[in-house]
């Protein structure tokens, strides 16, 4: 099971951009499907973007066209580029990983806070 560490959160004005990163330990990152979830105060954690081990991406409707998920297998890192941020994007963002060889194994990062406010 890999360890995941997020970074890149912070305070940004509406319309601004942030890039989140998720660094993985170990040597099996290329076999992991990666995803980003977010959890707003008082709400459930929801899936917003995913990328398979071969680079297939999917997005929630709420972020489609504004957010881009990517991965760098050489650096064992996944990214979430967030553009045109809105106040409703404010949440704790979590990185998630599941290996292709056993999707029941789930790794989570510790979360990073993103606040969109003027």
Biotite code that builds the C-alpha atoms (Angstrom):
import biotite.structure as struc

atoms = struc.array([
    struc.Atom([0.000, 0.000, 0.000], chain_id="A", res_id=1, res_name="UNK", atom_name="CA", element="C"),
    struc.Atom([1.392, 3.386, -0.973], chain_id="A", res_id=2, res_name="UNK", atom_name="CA", element="C"),
    struc.Atom([1.502, 6.436, 1.259], chain_id="A", res_id=3, res_name="UNK", atom_name="CA", element="C"),
    struc.Atom([0.027, 9.572, -0.285], chain_id="A", res_id=4, res_name="UNK", atom_name="CA", element="C"),
    struc.Atom([0.884, 13.165, 0.623], chain_id="A", res_id=5, res_name="UNK", atom_name="CA", element="C"),
    struc.Atom([-1.034, 16.123, -0.801], chain_id="A", res_id=6, res_name="UNK", atom_name="CA", element="C"),
    struc.Atom([0.260, 19.648, -1.195], chain_id="A", res_id=7, res_name="UNK", atom_name="CA", element="C"),
    struc.Atom([-0.651, 22.870, -2.945], chain_id="A", res_id=8, res_name="UNK", atom_name="CA", element="C"),
    struc.Atom([-3.786, 23.982, -1.140], chain_id="A", res_id=9, res_name="UNK", atom_name="CA", element="C"),
    struc.Atom([-4.345, 27.504, 0.083], chain_id="A", res_id=10, res_name="UNK", atom_name="CA", element="C"),
    struc.Atom([-6.434, 30.650, -0.154], chain_id="A", res_id=11, res_name="UNK", atom_name="CA", element="C"),
    struc.Atom([-7.305, 31.967, -3.603], chain_id="A", res_id=12, res_name="UNK", atom_name="CA", element="C"),
    struc.Atom([-9.687, 34.587, -4.946], chain_id="A", res_id=13, res_name="UNK", atom_name="CA", element="C"),
    struc.Atom([-12.674, 33.646, -7.101], chain_id="A", res_id=14, res_name="UNK", atom_name="CA", element="C"),
    struc.Atom([-11.549, 33.118, -10.673], chain_id="A", res_id=15, res_name="UNK", atom_name="CA", element="C"),
    struc.Atom([-8.074, 32.143, -9.578], chain_id="A", res_id=16, res_name="UNK", atom_name="CA", element="C"),
    struc.Atom([-6.127, 28.918, -9.993], chain_id="A", res_id=17, res_name="UNK", atom_name="CA", element="C"),
    struc.Atom([-4.390, 26.363, -7.814], chain_id="A", res_id=18, res_name="UNK", atom_name="CA", element="C"),
    struc.Atom([-2.473, 23.198, -8.564], chain_id="A", res_id=19, res_name="UNK", atom_name="CA", element="C"),
    struc.Atom([-2.681, 20.335, -6.095], chain_id="A", res_id=20, res_name="UNK", atom_name="CA", element="C"),
    struc.Atom([-0.095, 17.584, -5.998], chain_id="A", res_id=21, res_name="UNK", atom_name="CA", element="C"),
    struc.Atom([-0.235, 14.075, -4.558], chain_id="A", res_id=22, res_name="UNK", atom_name="CA", element="C"),
    struc.Atom([3.107, 12.368, -4.030], chain_id="A", res_id=23, res_name="UNK", atom_name="CA", element="C"),
    struc.Atom([3.205, 8.594, -3.609], chain_id="A", res_id=24, res_name="UNK", atom_name="CA", element="C"),
    struc.Atom([5.722, 6.361, -1.891], chain_id="A", res_id=25, res_name="UNK", atom_name="CA", element="C"),
    struc.Atom([6.930, 3.001, -3.131], chain_id="A", res_id=26, res_name="UNK", atom_name="CA", element="C"),
    struc.Atom([7.443, 1.696, -6.647], chain_id="A", res_id=27, res_name="UNK", atom_name="CA", element="C"),
    struc.Atom([3.970, 0.663, -7.795], chain_id="A", res_id=28, res_name="UNK", atom_name="CA", element="C"),
    struc.Atom([2.471, 4.075, -8.543], chain_id="A", res_id=29, res_name="UNK", atom_name="CA", element="C"),
    struc.Atom([2.163, 3.298, -12.257], chain_id="A", res_id=30, res_name="UNK", atom_name="CA", element="C"),
    struc.Atom([-0.251, 0.469, -11.413], chain_id="A", res_id=31, res_name="UNK", atom_name="CA", element="C"),
    struc.Atom([-2.519, 2.711, -9.360], chain_id="A", res_id=32, res_name="UNK", atom_name="CA", element="C"),
    struc.Atom([-5.691, 4.427, -10.450], chain_id="A", res_id=33, res_name="UNK", atom_name="CA", element="C"),
    struc.Atom([-5.701, 7.857, -8.824], chain_id="A", res_id=34, res_name="UNK", atom_name="CA", element="C"),
    struc.Atom([-8.519, 10.158, -7.864], chain_id="A", res_id=35, res_name="UNK", atom_name="CA", element="C"),
    struc.Atom([-9.292, 13.424, -6.128], chain_id="A", res_id=36, res_name="UNK", atom_name="CA", element="C"),
    struc.Atom([-12.163, 13.812, -3.702], chain_id="A", res_id=37, res_name="UNK", atom_name="CA", element="C"),
    struc.Atom([-13.295, 16.841, -1.775], chain_id="A", res_id=38, res_name="UNK", atom_name="CA", element="C"),
    struc.Atom([-15.308, 17.399, 1.369], chain_id="A", res_id=39, res_name="UNK", atom_name="CA", element="C"),
    struc.Atom([-16.969, 20.703, 2.134], chain_id="A", res_id=40, res_name="UNK", atom_name="CA", element="C"),
    struc.Atom([-17.958, 21.595, 5.714], chain_id="A", res_id=41, res_name="UNK", atom_name="CA", element="C"),
    struc.Atom([-21.001, 19.625, 6.789], chain_id="A", res_id=42, res_name="UNK", atom_name="CA", element="C"),
    struc.Atom([-21.098, 17.617, 3.571], chain_id="A", res_id=43, res_name="UNK", atom_name="CA", element="C"),
    struc.Atom([-20.015, 14.171, 2.424], chain_id="A", res_id=44, res_name="UNK", atom_name="CA", element="C"),
    struc.Atom([-16.764, 13.468, 0.667], chain_id="A", res_id=45, res_name="UNK", atom_name="CA", element="C"),
    struc.Atom([-17.355, 13.325, -3.088], chain_id="A", res_id=46, res_name="UNK", atom_name="CA", element="C"),
    struc.Atom([-15.369, 12.166, -6.076], chain_id="A", res_id=47, res_name="UNK", atom_name="CA", element="C"),
    struc.Atom([-14.466, 14.987, -8.447], chain_id="A", res_id=48, res_name="UNK", atom_name="CA", element="C"),
    struc.Atom([-11.814, 13.579, -10.783], chain_id="A", res_id=49, res_name="UNK", atom_name="CA", element="C"),
    struc.Atom([-10.091, 10.284, -11.548], chain_id="A", res_id=50, res_name="UNK", atom_name="CA", element="C"),
    struc.Atom([-7.353, 8.987, -13.808], chain_id="A", res_id=51, res_name="UNK", atom_name="CA", element="C"),
    struc.Atom([-6.661, 5.353, -14.603], chain_id="A", res_id=52, res_name="UNK", atom_name="CA", element="C"),
    struc.Atom([-3.235, 3.766, -14.765], chain_id="A", res_id=53, res_name="UNK", atom_name="CA", element="C"),
    struc.Atom([-3.270, 4.298, -18.527], chain_id="A", res_id=54, res_name="UNK", atom_name="CA", element="C"),
    struc.Atom([-4.419, 7.903, -18.327], chain_id="A", res_id=55, res_name="UNK", atom_name="CA", element="C"),
    struc.Atom([-8.172, 7.720, -18.881], chain_id="A", res_id=56, res_name="UNK", atom_name="CA", element="C"),
    struc.Atom([-9.825, 10.617, -17.056], chain_id="A", res_id=57, res_name="UNK", atom_name="CA", element="C"),
    struc.Atom([-13.274, 11.293, -15.676], chain_id="A", res_id=58, res_name="UNK", atom_name="CA", element="C"),
    struc.Atom([-14.734, 14.359, -13.993], chain_id="A", res_id=59, res_name="UNK", atom_name="CA", element="C"),
    struc.Atom([-17.737, 15.308, -11.940], chain_id="A", res_id=60, res_name="UNK", atom_name="CA", element="C"),
    struc.Atom([-20.052, 17.727, -13.727], chain_id="A", res_id=61, res_name="UNK", atom_name="CA", element="C"),
    struc.Atom([-19.339, 20.377, -11.116], chain_id="A", res_id=62, res_name="UNK", atom_name="CA", element="C"),
    struc.Atom([-15.677, 20.643, -12.168], chain_id="A", res_id=63, res_name="UNK", atom_name="CA", element="C"),
    struc.Atom([-15.732, 19.559, -15.813], chain_id="A", res_id=64, res_name="UNK", atom_name="CA", element="C"),
    struc.Atom([-14.017, 22.114, -18.021], chain_id="A", res_id=65, res_name="UNK", atom_name="CA", element="C"),
    struc.Atom([-12.342, 23.852, -15.072], chain_id="A", res_id=66, res_name="UNK", atom_name="CA", element="C"),
    struc.Atom([-10.249, 21.128, -13.408], chain_id="A", res_id=67, res_name="UNK", atom_name="CA", element="C"),
    struc.Atom([-7.684, 18.813, -14.995], chain_id="A", res_id=68, res_name="UNK", atom_name="CA", element="C"),
    struc.Atom([-6.291, 15.665, -13.417], chain_id="A", res_id=69, res_name="UNK", atom_name="CA", element="C"),
    struc.Atom([-2.941, 14.335, -14.579], chain_id="A", res_id=70, res_name="UNK", atom_name="CA", element="C"),
    struc.Atom([-0.211, 11.959, -13.495], chain_id="A", res_id=71, res_name="UNK", atom_name="CA", element="C"),
    struc.Atom([3.554, 11.680, -13.793], chain_id="A", res_id=72, res_name="UNK", atom_name="CA", element="C"),
    struc.Atom([4.557, 8.080, -13.263], chain_id="A", res_id=73, res_name="UNK", atom_name="CA", element="C"),
    struc.Atom([8.267, 8.954, -13.333], chain_id="A", res_id=74, res_name="UNK", atom_name="CA", element="C"),
    struc.Atom([7.846, 11.308, -10.376], chain_id="A", res_id=75, res_name="UNK", atom_name="CA", element="C"),
    struc.Atom([5.115, 9.143, -8.767], chain_id="A", res_id=76, res_name="UNK", atom_name="CA", element="C"),
    struc.Atom([2.841, 12.163, -8.545], chain_id="A", res_id=77, res_name="UNK", atom_name="CA", element="C"),
    struc.Atom([-0.727, 13.006, -9.448], chain_id="A", res_id=78, res_name="UNK", atom_name="CA", element="C"),
    struc.Atom([-1.902, 16.567, -9.966], chain_id="A", res_id=79, res_name="UNK", atom_name="CA", element="C"),
    struc.Atom([-5.153, 18.465, -9.986], chain_id="A", res_id=80, res_name="UNK", atom_name="CA", element="C"),
    struc.Atom([-5.036, 21.749, -11.885], chain_id="A", res_id=81, res_name="UNK", atom_name="CA", element="C"),
    struc.Atom([-7.952, 23.912, -10.759], chain_id="A", res_id=82, res_name="UNK", atom_name="CA", element="C"),
    struc.Atom([-8.898, 26.964, -12.822], chain_id="A", res_id=83, res_name="UNK", atom_name="CA", element="C"),
    struc.Atom([-11.766, 29.441, -12.634], chain_id="A", res_id=84, res_name="UNK", atom_name="CA", element="C"),
    struc.Atom([-12.231, 28.623, -8.966], chain_id="A", res_id=85, res_name="UNK", atom_name="CA", element="C"),
    struc.Atom([-15.525, 29.445, -7.288], chain_id="A", res_id=86, res_name="UNK", atom_name="CA", element="C"),
    struc.Atom([-16.427, 29.911, -3.602], chain_id="A", res_id=87, res_name="UNK", atom_name="CA", element="C"),
    struc.Atom([-18.316, 26.620, -3.776], chain_id="A", res_id=88, res_name="UNK", atom_name="CA", element="C"),
    struc.Atom([-15.038, 24.839, -4.542], chain_id="A", res_id=89, res_name="UNK", atom_name="CA", element="C"),
    struc.Atom([-13.979, 25.534, -0.959], chain_id="A", res_id=90, res_name="UNK", atom_name="CA", element="C"),
    struc.Atom([-13.291, 22.180, 0.698], chain_id="A", res_id=91, res_name="UNK", atom_name="CA", element="C"),
    struc.Atom([-10.641, 19.822, 1.959], chain_id="A", res_id=92, res_name="UNK", atom_name="CA", element="C"),
    struc.Atom([-9.237, 17.975, -1.052], chain_id="A", res_id=93, res_name="UNK", atom_name="CA", element="C"),
    struc.Atom([-8.097, 14.362, -0.678], chain_id="A", res_id=94, res_name="UNK", atom_name="CA", element="C"),
    struc.Atom([-5.976, 12.220, -2.929], chain_id="A", res_id=95, res_name="UNK", atom_name="CA", element="C"),
    struc.Atom([-6.996, 8.568, -3.341], chain_id="A", res_id=96, res_name="UNK", atom_name="CA", element="C"),
    struc.Atom([-5.253, 5.606, -4.912], chain_id="A", res_id=97, res_name="UNK", atom_name="CA", element="C"),
    struc.Atom([-6.262, 2.028, -5.756], chain_id="A", res_id=98, res_name="UNK", atom_name="CA", element="C"),
    struc.Atom([-3.972, -0.570, -7.337], chain_id="A", res_id=99, res_name="UNK", atom_name="CA", element="C"),
    struc.Atom([-5.150, -2.341, -10.475], chain_id="A", res_id=100, res_name="UNK", atom_name="CA", element="C"),
    struc.Atom([-4.116, -5.692, -9.017], chain_id="A", res_id=101, res_name="UNK", atom_name="CA", element="C"),
    struc.Atom([-6.370, -5.259, -5.953], chain_id="A", res_id=102, res_name="UNK", atom_name="CA", element="C"),
    struc.Atom([-8.853, -2.339, -6.091], chain_id="A", res_id=103, res_name="UNK", atom_name="CA", element="C"),
    struc.Atom([-10.043, -3.184, -2.575], chain_id="A", res_id=104, res_name="UNK", atom_name="CA", element="C"),
    struc.Atom([-6.808, -1.691, -1.276], chain_id="A", res_id=105, res_name="UNK", atom_name="CA", element="C"),
    struc.Atom([-7.441, 2.027, -0.825], chain_id="A", res_id=106, res_name="UNK", atom_name="CA", element="C"),
    struc.Atom([-4.893, 4.659, 0.103], chain_id="A", res_id=107, res_name="UNK", atom_name="CA", element="C"),
    struc.Atom([-5.830, 8.172, 1.207], chain_id="A", res_id=108, res_name="UNK", atom_name="CA", element="C"),
    struc.Atom([-3.794, 11.277, 1.717], chain_id="A", res_id=109, res_name="UNK", atom_name="CA", element="C"),
    struc.Atom([-4.195, 13.533, 4.724], chain_id="A", res_id=110, res_name="UNK", atom_name="CA", element="C"),
    struc.Atom([-6.060, 16.227, 2.800], chain_id="A", res_id=111, res_name="UNK", atom_name="CA", element="C"),
    struc.Atom([-5.256, 19.795, 1.869], chain_id="A", res_id=112, res_name="UNK", atom_name="CA", element="C"),
    struc.Atom([-7.502, 22.803, 2.448], chain_id="A", res_id=113, res_name="UNK", atom_name="CA", element="C"),
    struc.Atom([-8.615, 24.917, -0.504], chain_id="A", res_id=114, res_name="UNK", atom_name="CA", element="C"),
    struc.Atom([-10.433, 28.144, 0.295], chain_id="A", res_id=115, res_name="UNK", atom_name="CA", element="C"),
    struc.Atom([-11.879, 30.334, -2.448], chain_id="A", res_id=116, res_name="UNK", atom_name="CA", element="C"),
    struc.Atom([-12.790, 33.732, -1.088], chain_id="A", res_id=117, res_name="UNK", atom_name="CA", element="C"),
    struc.Atom([-12.350, 37.405, -1.807], chain_id="A", res_id=118, res_name="UNK", atom_name="CA", element="C"),
])
